[in-house]
Structures are given as structure tokens and as C-alpha cells.
């Protein structure tokens, strides 16, 4: 089976989506920085096999989706609205949200800010916001791993660094982090990155949210829907200690750590990721 690429209107924007499968149980897959909807190409068939309609959008500002220019357009409340609107536009009756990296940050926030919306939550290498904040404030270990976030606050310089040599240097750094990246996939990301305004849009996810996510209030009610966390232990950006304590914020929490796997879990361990999601979905009564 091959995914179908479509355009979908939601929350006042047009999103490019890849979709596979049928039905009103929608599994919405949110990519991270600096990726795109193609990051989930190996997951969509496996999710469709579970009886779900699997959908991977380019997030706002990325790839072929609309790209607002204002920094405020990338605040977390807008991103949460996008997810809710995408589920509505897709006619979802049951909603499974899957997110990696920034997609995982957004997914946590949807679960926290829209209680009752989700029937299942899958997180790949992104901790609950309270866990991240505690680790960041506890010492230098996570602060050092998060150095790039502060670097992104500078005006213009991050964009120049990302797009230098038509983005080839930055994209090659991804290849060094995980040999699982195919050249074809990296070329998609490179072309996306050098589109007018694209680098700024990507960095605006950090610029627009550093204050709110860093010191803003975090809802304290535990997340009710079944939640699966899959974590590549060899993550240069997020310390493995961030896998600890998430269960205190989720009523039904399952953790699977993957030793030797990098931050890019879908590239490093796609078959294992698919297997873990399928087993979890069956155990939680979410598969057809």
C-alpha cells in the first residue's frame, strides 16, 4: 500500500497530508524538527494494518503546508488548535495522536489542554513537560544537551546557519546522527528547509514558546488516555533520565526504551517501533 498525498483545510490553514487506511479511527502522526510528513512513511502502513486511518501532516510552516509569517502564529495554543481541527476535518470518532520530538511536545500539550479528546497517545523521545522542566532546573546535564534552544533565540543567525550551502551542511549533520536517514529523505528535508521563510518558521516553534513552555503553568490533572512512550536511549539532545517520572502524570503509562537507538527512533528502529505500537494498541483495545 502507498500513502495518498492530499491537502486538508483546518484551523484556517491548508495542510499537506499523507494518508493511508480507512475508517473513523484516525491516527494522526506529528513530525519533529527539522522533518516533514515523510518521516512517518514506514509507520503509515503498519498503522493502517491496525484498522486505523493513518495521517501524517506537514506541520504549519513545514514542507507543503501553509507557512504563516508571524512568530506568534507558532505559539503552542495555535499548534494544539491545529491538531484538534485536523481531527475534526478528518471526521475522527476515535483519535490516536502520535508525536516525535516537537510533534511529541505538541502531543503532550493536546492531551493536557484538551482532556477527553484523545483515545490514545504515543510519544517518541519527548518527555512530559513537567518532567523536562524538573530535569532542566535540576542541574547542568539537560541544560548542556539543550544548548541549541538558546542559540535559536538569536535573530537571523540560526537561519543563516541552517541554510548555509543550500542546507547541505545541516542535513549532513542529521546523517551523522543516524545512518538510518536515506539520502532521498534527507533531500526532501533539505529542499523544504531552503524554501522562502521555511527556516524561520521552523525556528519560530522555539522562539514563540520558550517562555510559556519554560515557566508557564502546566495542567496538573493526570492524562487519562492510554499512553505509550518509546525512547531511543542514545539521544544527544534529551537525557535518558527524562524517561523517569512520566508515569506520575499519566494514569495508564507504558514505557519501552530502545538501547543504542538515537533520537531518530523511526529511522534507527522502524520495525521495532511498529511492533511496539501494534502490541500496545491490541493490549489497550484500540486496534480493529
N, C-alpha and C positions, 0 to 999 in steps of 0.2 A: 504494500500500500504506500502511496505517496501523498504527502500533505498537499492541500489546496491552498493557494495564496489568495486572500480576499482583502477588501477594505471594509471597515466597520466604523460606523459613526457612534461615538459615545462621549458624553460629558463635553460636548461642543467641539470635539476634535475628530479627525479621521485617523484611524489606526490601521496599519498593515498587520494582518494576522495570517499565520499558517494554521490550518485546522485539519483534523483527521478524526474520523469516527462520527457516530450519530447519537442522538438521544438528548434528554434534558438533564442528564448529569454532566456538568461541564467541569473539566479540569483545566484551570487557567494557569499557564506557566509563565512566570515573570523572570526575565533575564537580569543580569547584573551589569556592572561597568567593566569593560567597555564593549559589551557584547551586543547581541541582537536576537531576534526571534529564532534564528538558525541555531542558536545554542542548544535548543531542545529537539533537534531533528532526530536524535536516537531515542528520545523518550516518547515522542508522539505516537509511534506505532504501538509501543508497549502499553501506553495508557489507553489507547483505543481498544486494545485487546481486553481490557478490563470492563468494557462496555461503556466507556466514557466518551464524550466528545472532547477531544484534547485540542486546546487552543493556545498558541504561543504568539503574543503580540510583540511588535516593536513598541517599547515604552515611549511615552511622549518625548520628543526631542531626538529619538534614536531612529536610525535606518530610514524606512519609508513612511513612518508615521509623521503627523504634523509636528512642527517644531516651533512652539511659542518662543518669542524673543525675550520677554521679561523674566528676570530672575525669580520673581515672586510666583510665576506660573509653575515652578518646580517644588513648591513647598509640599510638605508631606500630606497636608489635608487635601490638596489637589490630586496627589497620586492615589490616595485612598479613594477619592471620588471616582477616579478613572476605573479602578477595579470594580467598584460597585456598579458603575454604569456599563462596563463591558459585560458583566454577568447578566445584567438586565437586557442588554441588546442581544445577547446570545440566547435568551429565553431559558436560562438555567433554573431548574427546580431544585436540584441538589448542586452544591457548589464546593469544589475541591480547589484549594489555592496552593500552588507550588512555587517557591521562590528561592533563588540563589543570589548571594551577595546583595546588591541593592534590591533585587527582587525579593530577597528574604526579609530585608528591613521593611519594605512596604507590606509584605505579607503579615509580619508580626503586627504592624500598626493597624491593618484591616481587622485582624482578629481582636485586637484590643479596643478599637474605636467603633466597631460595628458588631457588638456581641449578638450572636444568633444568626448572623449572615452566613457563616461557613458551616459546612458539614464535615470538613476535613482540612487539615493544614499540614503541608510538607515543607520543611525548611532545610536548605543545604548551605552549610557554612555561613550562618548568620545567627548570632545569639539573641535571646530575648533582650530588649533594650535595657531592662533593669540589671541584667547580668553583665552586659557590656559596660554600663556606667560604673558599676561597682568595681569591675576589674580595672578600668581605666583610672579610676580615682585611687586605687589601692597602691600603686607604685609605678615604676618606670617600664615594666615589661611590655604591657599593652600600649603604653604611650609611644614607645620606640617603634613598635610594629605599625602604629597608625600615623607615622610622621608625614606621610603623603597627604593626609587630610588637611593638615595645617598648611602645607605647601600649596594646596589648591585654593586657598583663600587669597593668594596674591592676584592682583589684576593682570590679565593678558599673558603673563609669563607661562602659566601652565598650558594655555592653548598653543603658544609658540613651541613649547617643548613636545607636546603630543603630536603636533602636525609637522614638525621638522622632517625634512627629507620625505615629504608626502606621507608621513606617518609610518614609514618603514622601520625606523629605529624602535619606536614604541611597540609596534606589532611584533618585532623580533624578540623583544623582552618577554612577551607572552609565550612565545615558542620556547624560550629557555626555561620558563617556569613549568611548562608541561609539554612534553613531546606528543601528547595526545591531540594537540591542535593540528588540524590538517592545513596545508597551505591554502586550499580552497576557502576554508572557513576564515582564516586569517586575512585573506584578500578581501572578503566581504567586510570584515571589521575595519580594515584599512580604508576602503572606499567610503564606508559610512563616516569614518572619523574626519575625513577631509572635505566632506560636503560643507557648503557655507553655513556657518553658525552651529555646526554639529558639536565640535569640541566644547564650545561654550555651554551648549545645552547639557552635555554630559556632566561637566564640572559644576553646573548650577545645581545639580542634585545635592552636592556637598555644600556649596555656598548658601543655598536657600534654607538649609536645615541644620547647620552646625549648632546654632544657638538653641533651637527648640529641642532637638534630639539630645543635646548635650546637658541641658539643665532644666528643660521643661518638665511639667508633671507627666508621670506615667500612670495610666489606669491601673488600679490595684486589684481589681476583680480577676480571679483566675480564668484563663481561657478554657471554655467548656468543650470545644470540639476536639476529637482525637487528633493528636499532633505527633508527627514523625520528624525527627531530626537526623539527618545523615551528615556526617562530618569527616572531611579529609584531614587527618592529623598533621600532615606536613604542609601547613598553611603559613606562609611567610607574613601574612597580614593580620591574622586572628589567632591568638594563643589558644592552645588546646584546652587550657583551663576554662575557657568560655563554654565548654560543654557541661560544666558543673553548675548546678543551681537552677537550671531552666525548669526542672520538674516542680519547683516550688511555685511556679506561675502558671502551670497547666494541669488540669485535672486528670488528663489521660495522655501521658507523655511516653514516647518510645524513642530511645537514642541508639544509633548504630554508628560507631566510629570505624573509620577505614584507615588502618595503619599504612604509612608510605604513600598515601594519596594526597595530592596537593589541594590548594584552594579550588582548583578547577575540577571538581569531582566528576562532572559529566564527561569531561574529556579523558580523565585518568581511569575512570571505573564505571563506564556507562552500563555494562551488563549487570554489575553488582547493584548499582543504583536502581535499575529497572526491577531487579529481583526483589530488593528490599521494599520498594513501593508496592509491588504486587502482593507480597506476603502480608504487609501491613493492611492494605485495602481489604484483602479477604478476611483477615482477622477481625477487622472493625466493621464488617458488614457493608462495606462501601462498594465492593465490586459487584457487577451484574451477575 
